Amino acid sequence: MSSSSENGLRFSGKTAIVTGAGSGIGKAAALKLAKEGANIALFDLIDERTEETKQAIEQMRLGQVVSYDVDISDPKRVEKSVKGTIDTFGGIDIVFANAGINGVVAPIEDIDIQDWHNTINTNLGGTFFTVKFVLPHMKKRNGGSIIITSSINGNYTFSNIGMSAYSTSKAGQVAFAKMAALELAKFKIRVNVICPGAITTHIDQSTDTSEELSEVSIKMEFPEGRQPLSHGPGTPDQVAELVAFLASDASKHITGAQIVIDGAESLLS
């Protein structure tokens, strides 16, 4: 395969793992990295959407693509898929730890304990599992980039009543990213975290809203919309552009950063 200096593609010869790659931000990022020459390992539950992502990358005929059936909350499946990526591509340069769920939206007293654990273990645990298992391989590359998808919720805004488990997991991801950035700096592995606001994705399909939520909800109205910059939610492609920047050498002196991409939504609310 030709090098990036020969064909102008930033990620030629590099391998990227993308979790939650079958839809939304993960899919957009996988396509963006693939368009710039990266080999892509798709980590997601294997379904029609994941297969569509894989086929779209195959049609580009640039890098290679493989998909793994991964529940990000299951460390054994994550570890097995990381090993499969190594067996296929020989190394890992870029990791986009993006998979996550909204989980149950409910008053604190009504959240089932197992539902709490499921949200925390998927969002925060899944990030930890992904990073833990890729590190031995990334260290062999003498550098690389890890990007983690957090949220403005739990870090900048707290107005989504009932999302205490989700917000807690997202705040935890930011702390984890900053600790990892310092720990891994000597290995030239950069770790940055992005905090999207409202983005047009399928994550609401993983949301279970409690009937009791109305008892604790606080009504808020924004006459001109919640995103002052765009007057509407952002797009997965816009987030993918940020992911590609953080994966590239253009950000080689950036680590431990917490970057908001929300059209000023968090400044308003």
Secondary structure, 3 states (H helix, E strand, C coil): CCCHHHHCCCCCCCEEEEECCCCHHHHHHHHHHHHCCCEEEEEECCCHHHHHHHHHHHCCCCCCEEEEECCCCCHHHHHHHHHHHHHHHCCCCEEEECCCCCEEECCHHHCCHHHHHHHHHHHHHHHHHHHHHHHHHHHCCCCEEEEEECCCECCCECCCCCCHHHHHHHHHHHHHHHHHHHHHHHHCEEEEEEEECCECCCHHHHEEECHHHHHCCCCCCCCCCCCCCCCCCECHHHHHHHHHHHHCHHHCCCCCCEEEECCCHHHHC
